[in-house]
């Protein structure tokens, strides 16, 4: 674990990912949140040089 804050343990995302992968390999259920974290961490491992962003601009029409 990385450090302590007022008695609470803190971990990096990588450490949490590694723990979740160990639990998965052991056949334990890691839940929906754990699965999402694993998926996003593995997706981020790939070299991503661009990100897709969707933007909508709505111009307000004023009555004349």
DSSP file (Angstrom, degrees, kcal/mol; ACC not computed):
  #  RESIDUE AA STRUCTURE BP1 BP2  ACC     N-H-->O    O-->H-N    N-H-->O    O-->H-N    TCO  KAPPA ALPHA  PHI   PSI    X-CA   Y-CA   Z-CA
    1    1 A X              0   0    0      0, 0.0    10,-0.2     0, 0.0     3,-0.1   0.000 360.0 360.0 360.0 152.2    0.0    0.0    0.0
    2    2 A X        -     0   0    0      8,-1.2     2,-0.3     1,-0.2     9,-0.2   0.939 360.0 -43.4 -74.9 -49.8    1.1    3.5   -0.7
    3    3 A X  E     -A   10   0A   0      7,-0.7     7,-1.8     2,-0.0     2,-0.4  -0.922  51.1 -96.8-165.3-173.8    0.5    5.4    2.5
    4    4 A X  E     -A    9   0A   0     -2,-0.3     2,-0.4     5,-0.2     5,-0.2  -0.957  18.2-170.6-126.1 144.9   -1.7    6.1    5.5
    5    5 A X  E >  S-A    8   0A   0      3,-2.1     3,-2.0    -2,-0.4    -2,-0.0  -0.914  79.4 -30.4-135.0 106.1   -4.1    9.0    6.1
    6    6 A X  T 3  S-     0   0    0     -2,-0.4     3,-0.1     1,-0.3    -1,-0.0   0.875 125.4 -47.7  52.0  42.7   -5.5    9.2    9.6
    7    7 A X  T 3  S+     0   0    0      1,-0.3     2,-0.3     0, 0.0    -1,-0.3   0.292 113.3 118.4  87.0 -11.5   -5.2    5.5   10.1
    8    8 A X  E <   -A    5   0A   0     -3,-2.0    -3,-2.1     1,-0.0    -1,-0.3  -0.702  63.1-125.3 -89.7 141.2   -6.9    4.6    6.7
    9    9 A X  E     -A    4   0A   0     -2,-0.3     2,-0.3    -5,-0.2    -5,-0.2  -0.594  22.9-159.6 -82.3 145.4   -4.9    2.6    4.1
   10   10 A X  E     -A    3   0A   0     -7,-1.8    -8,-1.2    -2,-0.2    -7,-0.7  -0.933   7.5-172.1-123.6 150.2   -4.5    4.1    0.7
   11   11 A X        -     0   0    0     -2,-0.3     2,-0.1   -10,-0.2     3,-0.0  -0.952  24.2-113.2-137.6 156.8   -3.6    2.2   -2.5
   12   12 A X     >  -     0   0    0     -2,-0.3     4,-2.1     1,-0.1     5,-0.2  -0.443  34.1-110.6 -80.9 164.0   -2.8    3.1   -6.1
   13   13 A X  H  > S+     0   0    0      1,-0.2     4,-2.8     2,-0.2     5,-0.2   0.894 120.4  55.5 -60.7 -39.3   -5.2    2.2   -8.9
   14   14 A X  H  > S+     0   0    0      1,-0.2     4,-2.6     2,-0.2    -1,-0.2   0.908 106.7  49.3 -61.6 -42.0   -2.6   -0.3  -10.1
   15   15 A X  H  > S+     0   0    0      2,-0.2     4,-2.1     1,-0.2    -1,-0.2   0.901 112.1  47.8 -64.4 -40.8   -2.5   -2.0   -6.7
   16   16 A X  H  X S+     0   0    0     -4,-2.1     4,-2.6     2,-0.2    -2,-0.2   0.917 111.7  51.2 -64.8 -42.7   -6.3   -2.3   -6.6
   17   17 A X  H  X S+     0   0    0     -4,-2.8     4,-2.5     1,-0.2    -2,-0.2   0.933 110.1  48.6 -58.5 -47.7   -6.3   -3.6  -10.2
   18   18 A X  H  X S+     0   0    0     -4,-2.6     4,-1.9     1,-0.2    -1,-0.2   0.889 111.7  49.5 -62.8 -39.8   -3.7   -6.3   -9.3
   19   19 A X  H  X S+     0   0    0     -4,-2.1     4,-2.3     2,-0.2    -1,-0.2   0.920 111.1  49.2 -63.8 -44.2   -5.7   -7.3   -6.2
   20   20 A X  H  X S+     0   0    0     -4,-2.6     4,-2.5     1,-0.2    -2,-0.2   0.893 109.7  51.6 -63.1 -39.7   -8.9   -7.6   -8.2
   21   21 A X  H  X S+     0   0    0     -4,-2.5     4,-2.5     2,-0.2    -1,-0.2   0.887 109.3  50.5 -65.0 -38.2   -7.1   -9.7  -10.9
   22   22 A X  H  X S+     0   0    0     -4,-1.9     4,-1.6     2,-0.2    -2,-0.2   0.914 111.0  48.8 -63.9 -42.4   -5.8  -12.1   -8.2
   23   23 A X  H  <>S+     0   0    0     -4,-2.3     5,-2.5     2,-0.2     4,-0.3   0.903 111.3  49.8 -64.5 -40.7   -9.4  -12.4   -6.8
   24   24 A X  H ><5S+     0   0    0     -4,-2.5     3,-1.6     1,-0.2    -2,-0.2   0.926 109.4  51.3 -62.2 -44.3  -10.8  -13.1  -10.2
   25   25 A X  H 3<5S+     0   0    0     -4,-2.5    -1,-0.2     1,-0.3    -2,-0.2   0.817 107.3  53.9 -63.4 -30.5   -8.1  -15.8  -10.8
   26   26 A X  T 3<5S-     0   0    0     -4,-1.6    -1,-0.3    -5,-0.2    -2,-0.2   0.492 121.9-108.8 -81.8  -3.5   -9.0  -17.4   -7.5
   27   27 A X  T < 5S+     0   0    0     -3,-1.6    -3,-0.2    -4,-0.3     2,-0.2   0.533  70.5 143.0  89.7   6.5  -12.6  -17.6   -8.7
   28   28 A X      < -     0   0    0     -5,-2.5     2,-0.4    -6,-0.2    -1,-0.3  -0.509  55.0-114.9 -78.1 148.7  -13.9  -14.9   -6.3
   29   29 A X        -     0   0    0     -2,-0.2    -1,-0.1     1,-0.1    -5,-0.0  -0.693  25.9-172.5 -81.2 134.3  -16.6  -12.5   -7.5
   30   30 A X     >  -     0   0    0     -2,-0.4     4,-0.8     1,-0.2    -1,-0.1   0.433  35.2-128.4-108.4  -1.5  -15.4   -8.9   -7.6
   31   31 A X  H  >  -     0   0    0      3,-0.2     4,-2.3     2,-0.2    -1,-0.2   0.051  32.9 -66.6  79.5 170.7  -18.7   -7.2   -8.4
   32   32 A X  H  > S+     0   0    0      2,-0.2     4,-2.3     1,-0.2     5,-0.2   0.890 131.9  50.5 -65.9 -41.7  -19.8   -4.8  -11.0
   33   33 A X  H  > S+     0   0    0      2,-0.2     4,-2.4     1,-0.2    -1,-0.2   0.924 111.7  48.3 -63.8 -44.0  -17.6   -1.9   -9.7
   34   34 A X  H  X S+     0   0    0     -4,-0.8     4,-2.3     1,-0.2    -2,-0.2   0.909 111.3  49.9 -61.9 -43.3  -14.5   -4.2   -9.7
   35   35 A X  H  X S+     0   0    0     -4,-2.3     4,-2.5     1,-0.2    -1,-0.2   0.901 110.7  50.2 -62.7 -41.1  -15.2   -5.5  -13.2
   36   36 A X  H  X S+     0   0    0     -4,-2.3     4,-2.5     2,-0.2     5,-0.2   0.909 109.9  50.0 -64.0 -42.3  -15.6   -1.9  -14.4
   37   37 A X  H  X S+     0   0    0     -4,-2.4     4,-2.4     2,-0.2    -2,-0.2   0.915 111.4  48.7 -62.9 -42.7  -12.3   -0.8  -12.8
   38   38 A X  H  X S+     0   0    0     -4,-2.3     4,-2.5     2,-0.2     5,-0.2   0.937 111.9  49.2 -62.1 -47.1  -10.5   -3.8  -14.4
   39   39 A X  H  X S+     0   0    0     -4,-2.5     4,-2.2     1,-0.2    -2,-0.2   0.925 113.9  45.0 -59.3 -46.6  -11.9   -3.1  -17.8
   40   40 A X  H  X S+     0   0    0     -4,-2.5     4,-2.0     2,-0.2    -1,-0.2   0.881 112.5  51.1 -67.8 -37.9  -11.0    0.6  -17.7
   41   41 A X  H  X S+     0   0    0     -4,-2.4     4,-0.9    -5,-0.2    -1,-0.2   0.923 113.0  45.6 -64.9 -42.9   -7.5   -0.1  -16.4
   42   42 A X  H  X S+     0   0    0     -4,-2.5     4,-0.6     1,-0.2     3,-0.3   0.857 111.3  52.6 -69.3 -34.5   -6.9   -2.6  -19.2
   43   43 A X  H >< S+     0   0    0     -4,-2.2     3,-0.8    -5,-0.2    -1,-0.2   0.880 107.5  52.3 -65.9 -37.2   -8.3   -0.3  -21.8
   44   44 A X  H 3< S+     0   0    0     -4,-2.0     4,-0.3     1,-0.2    -1,-0.2   0.711  94.0  72.6 -73.3 -20.5   -5.9    2.4  -20.6
   45   45 A X  H 3< S+     0   0    0     -4,-0.9    -1,-0.2    -3,-0.3    -2,-0.2   0.828  81.8  86.2 -62.0 -31.2   -2.9    0.1  -20.9
   46   46 A X  S << S-     0   0    0     -3,-0.8     2,-0.9    -4,-0.6    -3,-0.0  -0.419 100.4 -98.8 -69.8 145.5   -3.2    0.4  -24.7
   47   47 A X        -     0   0    0     -2,-0.1     2,-0.6     2,-0.0    -1,-0.1  -0.532  46.2-174.9 -68.8 106.3   -1.4    3.4  -26.2
   48   48 A X        +     0   0    0     -2,-0.9     3,-0.1    -4,-0.3    -1,-0.0  -0.917  17.7 166.9-106.5 116.8   -4.1    5.9  -26.7
   49   49 A X        +     0   0    0     -2,-0.6     2,-0.3     1,-0.1    -1,-0.1   0.613  67.6  36.9-101.8 -15.5   -3.0    9.0  -28.4
   50   50 A X        -     0   0    0      2,-0.0     2,-0.4     0, 0.0    -1,-0.1  -0.935  63.5-153.9-133.4 157.9   -6.4   10.4  -29.1
   51   51 A X        -     0   0    0     -2,-0.3     2,-0.5    -3,-0.1    -3,-0.0  -0.988  21.4-124.6-129.5 142.3   -9.8   10.5  -27.3
   52   52 A X        -     0   0    0     -2,-0.4     2,-0.4     2,-0.0    -2,-0.0  -0.739  30.6-177.5 -87.9 128.8  -13.2   10.8  -28.9
   53   53 A X        -     0   0    0     -2,-0.5     2,-0.5     2,-0.0    -2,-0.0  -0.992  15.3-153.2-129.5 134.3  -15.3   13.7  -27.7
   54   54 A X        +     0   0    0     -2,-0.4     2,-0.4     2,-0.0    -2,-0.0  -0.932  18.4 179.8-108.6 124.5  -18.8   14.6  -28.7
   55   55 A X        -     0   0    0     -2,-0.5     2,-0.4     2,-0.0    -2,-0.0  -0.980  10.9-166.2-127.9 136.1  -19.8   18.2  -28.4
   56   56 A X        -     0   0    0     -2,-0.4     2,-0.5     2,-0.0    -2,-0.0  -0.983   3.9-162.1-122.1 130.7  -23.1   19.9  -29.2
   57   57 A X        -     0   0    0     -2,-0.4     2,-0.6     2,-0.0    -2,-0.0  -0.954   5.3-169.8-113.3 123.3  -23.5   23.7  -29.6
   58   58 A X        -     0   0    0     -2,-0.5     2,-0.5     2,-0.0    -2,-0.0  -0.951   9.5-152.2-115.8 119.5  -27.0   25.1  -29.4
   59   59 A X        -     0   0    0     -2,-0.6     2,-0.4     1,-0.0    -2,-0.0  -0.767  19.5-124.2 -92.5 132.0  -27.4   28.7  -30.3
   60   60 A X        -     0   0    0     -2,-0.5     2,-0.5     1,-0.0    -1,-0.0  -0.608  20.6-144.2 -78.2 126.7  -30.3   30.4  -28.6
   61   61 A X        -     0   0    0     -2,-0.4     2,-0.4     0, 0.0    -1,-0.0  -0.768  11.8-156.6 -90.6 133.3  -32.8   32.0  -31.0
   62   62 A X        -     0   0    0     -2,-0.5     2,-0.2     2,-0.0    -2,-0.0  -0.913  19.0-119.3-110.5 137.3  -34.3   35.3  -29.9
   63   63 A X              0   0    0     -2,-0.4     0, 0.0     1,-0.1     0, 0.0  -0.538 360.0 360.0 -72.8 135.9  -37.6   36.5  -31.3
   64   64 A X              0   0    0     -2,-0.2    -1,-0.1     0, 0.0    -2,-0.0   0.421 360.0 360.0-102.2 360.0  -37.2   39.9  -33.1
